[in-house]
Amino acid sequence: SGSSGAAPSAPPVSSAPAPKETKAVAGEEGKKADPKFETFDAFLRNRRYDTAALPGAQRYVSAQLKQGGMIKLPPSVSLKQQPYRHVDTLSVINVPEMENFIGYWQTQLLPNAMQRLGWMYGYYLEDKNYDEGCRAVVEGIYEPPQEMIGEIATNLDDSHIAQVDRIAEALGLERIGWIFTTLPLESDDQLLSPMEVLRIARFQNEHSTDLHFTKYRLSKFVSCAVRPDASLGGLPSLNPYMVSDQACAMVRDNILSESTDRKHCLVRDAQTNELISDFLVEGKPTKKLLPDFFIVRVNDTAPKRHQRMFTHADFPRENRPTQPQRRDDLKKYFRKVSSSEPSWSRYADFHLILYIAHEIDVDTALAIAECVRDRKEIPAGTEMLIKEIIR
């Protein structure tokens, strides 16, 4: 998703906590310069917008040994930490939505060693803290059908995802990333496991575009790891990451293999008569690569002046095996919501709108979504239809 979703017009004030301090330092013109990462556009500007040598533009092609023929050896590849990032900050604007997702995992799933994932929906804004920075803003989390046993939950086939994307689009939102829960990693200094790096690279590849003005193919799909944090006494902390363009290219070209190694990403073994590039770390070839080489840290802060789109986050979530959605939930929801609110605000709950699309019809949900987006009254006919259903 390289596009920039439009920021919604003034929703009500968010009760988001004060932003956490980031490790950014003030640079020229009062912009922050992150000691580790430049913004992608500032990085490109310093290279006169030449993208030909960037990792995403490389192909890691193996060579075949042929009897008696000349062989062009595949070139060695140096592994380097990426000096730029495509998204600088993740801002969770809908705090109750995030608290609900984490709370469900903590109370219902974690005691049974189960995990949870969700697709994050929101939009992209310029991040004015950085020179040509990019901020991803989370408004909602959709929880797809999933297998919850294992180190990370795995998303299953979802016949409703196209519909969810369509409702999100009517709200002025798009899928900007995913959030997943895990147990603490093997060692305290590990940020992502090798398995997580591969999964994140696959998702970034699936959600990449060539919409950048240079036509360089890139992804702005952010991954958010939620794990118990020893420094918080075991309470969960939110850790947004991306992986480097080099990691994405290596996964795209089938260079990194799935493995049981919990500390290293492994370069796959060459097949018979196949030659694979040597991957060099500090000039020495190795097949065992530390995940840290591929990790790009993303800051997380609560946005100060923005207001959230959804005034409510109370409707039961979809696809929770322990809490299935029922028709009666509509009645309960509207009983709780104040009738003195504007009509659009009463319907401004991401999961309510998704439920209406699924249980009543998509066109009704799309009409409601546009009213919520534009802060305008819900049509009388739609109100009557819903009242009839919840009588």
FENNORRA-V426121 format. One record per backbone hydrogen bond with DSSP energy under -1.0 kcal/mol. NH is the residue of the N-H (numbers start at 1). CO is the residue of the C=O. E is the energy in kcal/mol with one decimal. If there is no record, write none. Layout:
# FENNORRA-V426121
NH/CO/E + NH/CO/E
This chain:
# FENNORRA-V426121
25/33/-1.6 + 27/31/-4.3 + 30/27/-1.1 + 31/28/-1.9 + 32/129/-4.7 + 33/25/-3.4 + 38/83/-3.0 + 40/85/-1.5 + 43/39/-2.5 + 44/40/-2.5 + 45/41/-2.2 + 46/42/-1.7 + 47/44/-1.2 + 48/45/-1.5 + 49/44/-3.1 + 50/47/-1.3 + 54/51/-1.6 + 57/54/-1.8 + 58/55/-1.7 + 61/59/-1.2 + 63/275/-2.5 + 65/273/-3.2 + 69/66/-1.5 + 77/278/-3.0 + 79/280/-3.1 + 85/38/-1.7 + 88/134/-2.6 + 89/134/-1.5 + 90/299/-3.0 + 91/136/-3.1 + 93/138/-1.6 + 94/138/-1.4 + 95/93/-1.2 + 98/94/-1.5 + 99/95/-2.8 + 100/96/-2.2 + 101/97/-1.9 + 102/98/-2.6 + 103/99/-2.7 + 104/100/-2.3 + 105/101/-1.7 + 106/102/-2.9 + 107/103/-2.6 + 108/104/-2.4 + 110/105/-3.5 + 112/109/-1.5 + 113/110/-2.2 + 114/109/-2.2 + 115/148/-2.9 + 118/179/-2.3 + 119/142/-3.1 + 120/177/-2.8 + 121/140/-3.2 + 122/174/-2.5 + 123/137/-1.5 + 125/135/-2.8 + 127/133/-1.5 + 130/127/-1.7 + 133/130/-1.6 + 135/125/-3.2 + 136/89/-2.9 + 137/123/-2.9 + 138/91/-3.2 + 139/121/-3.0 + 140/121/-2.1 + 142/119/-2.6 + 147/154/-2.7 + 154/147/-2.3 + 156/145/-2.6 + 161/158/-1.1 + 164/160/-2.3 + 165/161/-2.7 + 166/162/-1.8 + 167/163/-2.4 + 168/164/-2.7 + 169/165/-2.3 + 170/166/-1.9 + 171/167/-1.3 + 172/169/-1.3 + 173/168/-3.2 + 174/122/-2.3 + 176/120/-2.5 + 177/120/-1.2 + 178/222/-2.0 + 179/118/-2.8 + 180/224/-2.6 + 181/116/-2.0 + 182/226/-2.0 + 190/187/-1.6 + 197/193/-2.2 + 198/194/-2.0 + 199/195/-2.2 + 200/196/-2.8 + 201/197/-2.4 + 202/198/-2.2 + 203/199/-2.3 + 204/200/-2.7 + 205/201/-2.4 + 206/202/-2.4 + 207/203/-1.9 + 208/205/-1.1 + 209/218/-2.6 + 215/212/-2.7 + 218/209/-2.4 + 222/176/-2.5 + 223/241/-2.7 + 224/178/-2.3 + 225/239/-2.7 + 226/180/-2.7 + 227/237/-1.4 + 229/235/-2.6 + 232/229/-1.6 + 233/230/-1.8 + 234/229/-2.5 + 235/232/-1.0 + 237/227/-2.2 + 239/225/-2.3 + 241/223/-3.3 + 242/296/-2.2 + 244/294/-2.3 + 248/244/-2.0 + 249/245/-2.4 + 250/246/-2.3 + 251/247/-2.1 + 252/248/-2.8 + 253/249/-2.2 + 254/251/-1.5 + 255/250/-3.4 + 257/266/-2.8 + 265/289/-3.6 + 267/287/-2.3 + 268/255/-3.3 + 274/271/-2.0 + 275/63/-3.2 + 280/77/-3.2 + 281/284/-2.8 + 284/281/-1.7 + 286/279/-2.3 + 289/265/-3.1 + 293/290/-1.8 + 294/291/-2.2 + 296/242/-2.9 + 298/240/-1.8 + 299/88/-2.3 + 301/90/-1.5 + 312/348/-2.4 + 323/320/-1.3 + 329/326/-1.8 + 330/327/-1.3 + 332/328/-2.2 + 333/329/-2.7 + 334/330/-2.5 + 335/331/-1.9 + 336/332/-1.6 + 337/333/-1.5 + 341/338/-1.3 + 346/342/-1.5 + 347/343/-1.1 + 349/347/-2.5 + 353/349/-2.2 + 354/350/-1.9 + 355/351/-2.0 + 356/352/-2.4 + 357/353/-2.0 + 358/354/-1.8 + 359/355/-3.3 + 360/356/-2.3 + 361/356/-1.2 + 365/361/-1.7 + 366/362/-2.9 + 367/363/-2.3 + 368/364/-2.2 + 369/365/-2.8 + 370/366/-2.2 + 371/367/-1.7 + 372/368/-2.5 + 373/369/-2.6 + 374/370/-2.4 + 376/371/-2.2 + 383/379/-2.1 + 384/380/-2.5 + 385/381/-2.1 + 386/382/-2.3 + 387/383/-2.6 + 388/384/-2.5 + 389/385/-1.7 + 390/386/-2.0
